[in-house]
Amino acid sequence: MEKLSQPQEIYQCYKIVDISVEYNKLWKQGIPTVSVITPVYNRINELLRCINSVKNQTFHDFEYIIVNDGSTHNLDSIVKPFLDTADFAVLYIKKPNGGVHTARNAGIRHARGKLIAMLDSDDEFLPDALKIFIEAWNNIHDKENYAEIKAMCIDQNGVRITPDLPDGINSLPMEQRWKIIKKQFSGEQIGFRVAEILKANTWPEPEGITFVNEDIVWQRLHKQYKTLFINNVVRIYHTETDISYTKQNGTNKIQLVKNKAYNACYMLNEPDTYIPCAMDYLKMMMYYCILDRILKKWRNADMPIKLSGRKNRFFYTLFYIPAMMFANTYIKKKL
């Protein structure tokens, strides 16, 4: 096992984070086709289960990157022995806690594969997961137009979460594919994505925000690239986990409000990318206004992002009074 110290890494939004990186001997023996990335905060037992599912893959041309996002549990006791025994390339990144979006970014920046598979620390790959993804990718003729492949999941009881997609869905225009998916097949899925595209579209890392919505990246990619949908089941999506990584700060209600306000504001500033219709825009604006008034009335919290554009400022002013009423109700009941 080798260790490389990287005391300062510059992240998006000019955030500086202390990280350390360790890797096994196989890390230097060639560049793999696929990088599997698992961000993790605590979850020792679940992480071991996740690691075992990666070890059992029938496709072997991959590397595995584990990003420890400032866990308070001793994950080293699991990961470091794994570094010594794994028969494939493994990289172990340790960083201060910043939220799952920062952990994903760290893994993406260190990934060397042409394709990236994200596997949450409380979930599992089925043994043929990577093999299925690679075979589907190799069958795409116009790869330059595609950013991802989406496959299906079962839960821990073996129950399929999303039913079979209709035949011929991939022959439809991309906008029509997504309409069908969102209206009829909204269950949990998993993506397999092009590394070069992800590296150019990482999540923002604003100061003071502990969770940035996944859709800030995924919806941007959906606007620019195609997605191939396959009916194969490749992941076990566990629903019995007690604490979601993405909601680890949920006990801090003001922090949760701040996170939600940031995500809403980010999307309102780029409505053509994130908000499909006028009604959705109005709902999102009211939602943001309520959150913003809660923050200003309760803690006068500063946000790392502001609304931009005349349209946003007009509707913010229009919704000011009703938003204040809803905010007062929330503060009395919840805070």
Backbone hydrogen bonds, N-H to C=O, Kabsch-Sander energy under -0.5 kcal/mol:
donor,donor_aa,acceptor,acceptor_aa,energy
2,E,23,Y,-3.1
4,L,21,V,-3.4
6,Q,19,I,-1.0
9,E,17,V,-1.2
11,Y,9,E,-0.5
11,Y,15,K,-2.6
14,Y,11,Y,-1.1
15,K,11,Y,-0.5
15,K,12,Q,-0.9
17,V,9,E,-1.4
19,I,6,Q,-1.4
20,S,94,K,-2.1
21,V,4,L,-2.1
22,E,92,Y,-2.4
23,Y,2,E,-2.4
24,N,90,V,-1.7
27,W,24,N,-1.5
28,K,25,K,-1.2
29,Q,26,L,-1.4
30,G,28,K,-1.1
33,T,61,D,-1.0
34,V,61,D,-1.5
35,S,115,L,-2.7
36,V,63,E,-2.8
37,I,117,A,-2.5
38,T,65,I,-2.8
40,V,67,V,-2.8
47,L,43,R,-2.5
48,L,44,I,-1.9
49,R,45,N,-1.6
50,C,46,E,-2.3
51,I,47,L,-2.9
52,N,48,L,-2.2
53,S,49,R,-1.5
54,V,50,C,-1.4
55,K,51,I,-2.4
56,N,52,N,-1.2
57,Q,54,V,-1.5
58,T,127,P,-2.3
62,F,60,H,-2.0
63,E,34,V,-2.1
64,Y,89,A,-2.6
65,I,36,V,-3.3
66,I,64,Y,-0.5
66,I,91,L,-2.6
67,V,38,T,-2.5
67,V,65,I,-0.5
68,N,66,I,-0.6
68,N,93,I,-3.4
69,D,40,V,-2.7
69,D,67,V,-0.9
70,G,68,N,-1.7
70,G,95,K,-1.1
75,L,73,H,-1.9
77,S,74,N,-1.1
78,I,75,L,-1.7
79,V,75,L,-2.8
80,K,76,D,-1.9
82,F,78,I,-1.3
83,L,79,V,-2.1
84,D,80,K,-1.3
85,T,81,P,-1.3
86,A,82,F,-2.3
89,A,62,F,-0.6
91,L,64,Y,-2.6
92,Y,22,E,-3.7
93,I,66,I,-3.0
93,I,91,L,-0.6
94,K,20,S,-2.6
95,K,68,N,-2.3
102,T,99,G,-0.8
103,A,99,G,-1.6
104,R,100,V,-2.6
105,N,101,H,-2.0
106,A,102,T,-2.1
107,G,103,A,-2.1
108,I,104,R,-2.7
109,R,105,N,-2.5
110,H,106,A,-1.2
111,A,107,G,-1.0
111,A,108,I,-0.6
114,K,33,T,-1.2
115,L,33,T,-1.8
116,I,193,R,-3.4
117,A,35,S,-2.6
118,M,191,G,-0.7
119,L,37,I,-2.7
121,S,39,P,-0.8
123,D,120,D,-1.8
124,E,236,I,-1.8
126,L,234,V,-2.8
129,A,126,L,-2.3
132,I,128,D,-2.7
133,F,129,A,-2.2
134,I,130,L,-2.6
135,E,131,K,-2.3
136,A,132,I,-2.2
137,W,133,F,-2.5
138,N,134,I,-2.7
139,N,135,E,-0.9
140,I,137,W,-1.6
141,H,139,N,-0.5
143,K,141,H,-0.7
145,N,142,D,-2.1
146,Y,143,K,-1.9
147,A,226,K,-2.2
148,E,226,K,-1.1
149,I,192,F,-1.9
150,K,228,L,-3.0
151,A,190,I,-2.7
152,M,232,N,-2.7
153,C,188,E,-0.6
154,I,235,R,-2.3
155,D,159,V,-2.2
156,Q,237,Y,-0.5
158,G,155,D,-2.2
161,I,153,C,-2.3
162,T,153,C,-0.7
169,I,166,P,-1.4
171,S,168,G,-1.5
172,L,169,I,-1.2
177,R,173,P,-2.0
178,W,174,M,-2.1
179,K,175,E,-1.6
180,I,176,Q,-1.9
181,I,177,R,-2.3
182,K,178,W,-2.7
183,K,179,K,-1.9
184,Q,180,I,-2.4
185,F,180,I,-0.6
185,F,181,I,-1.8
190,I,151,A,-1.9
192,F,149,I,-2.0
193,R,116,I,-2.9
194,V,147,A,-2.1
195,A,114,K,-2.3
198,L,194,V,-2.1
199,K,195,A,-2.9
200,A,196,E,-1.0
201,N,198,L,-1.5
209,I,206,P,-1.5
210,T,208,G,-0.5
216,I,213,N,-1.4
217,V,214,E,-1.8
218,W,214,E,-2.1
219,Q,215,D,-2.1
221,L,217,V,-2.2
222,H,218,W,-2.2
223,K,219,Q,-1.3
224,Q,220,R,-0.9
224,Q,221,L,-0.6
225,Y,221,L,-2.9
226,K,145,N,-3.2
228,L,148,E,-2.1
229,F,227,T,-0.5
230,I,150,K,-2.6
234,V,152,M,-2.5
234,V,232,N,-0.5
235,R,152,M,-1.1
236,I,124,E,-3.0
237,Y,154,I,-3.6
237,Y,235,R,-0.7
238,H,236,I,-0.8
247,K,244,S,-1.2
248,Q,245,Y,-1.6
250,G,247,K,-2.2
252,N,249,N,-1.7
253,K,251,T,-1.1
256,L,252,N,-2.2
257,V,253,K,-2.3
258,K,254,I,-2.5
259,N,255,Q,-2.6
260,K,256,L,-2.3
261,A,257,V,-2.5
262,Y,258,K,-2.3
263,N,259,N,-2.2
264,A,260,K,-2.3
265,C,261,A,-2.5
266,Y,262,Y,-2.6
267,M,263,N,-1.9
268,L,264,A,-2.3
269,N,265,C,-1.8
270,E,267,M,-1.1
273,T,270,E,-1.2
274,Y,270,E,-1.9
275,I,271,P,-2.4
281,Y,277,C,-2.0
282,L,278,A,-2.3
283,K,279,M,-2.3
284,M,280,D,-2.5
285,M,281,Y,-2.6
286,M,282,L,-2.4
287,Y,283,K,-2.4
288,Y,284,M,-2.6
289,C,285,M,-2.7
290,I,286,M,-2.3
291,L,287,Y,-2.1
292,D,288,Y,-3.1
293,R,289,C,-2.3
294,I,290,I,-2.1
295,L,291,L,-2.2
296,K,292,D,-2.3
297,K,293,R,-2.5
298,W,294,I,-2.6
299,R,295,L,-1.9
300,N,295,L,-1.6
301,A,295,L,-1.3
313,R,309,G,-2.0
314,F,310,R,-2.6
315,F,311,K,-2.2
316,Y,312,N,-2.1
317,T,313,R,-1.9
318,L,314,F,-2.2
319,F,315,F,-2.2
320,Y,317,T,-0.9
323,A,319,F,-2.4
324,M,320,Y,-1.9
325,M,321,I,-1.8
326,F,322,P,-2.0
327,A,323,A,-2.4
328,N,324,M,-2.4
329,T,325,M,-1.8
330,Y,326,F,-2.2
331,I,327,A,-2.6
332,K,328,N,-2.1
333,K,329,T,-1.9
334,K,330,Y,-3.0
335,L,330,Y,-0.6
335,L,331,I,-1.3
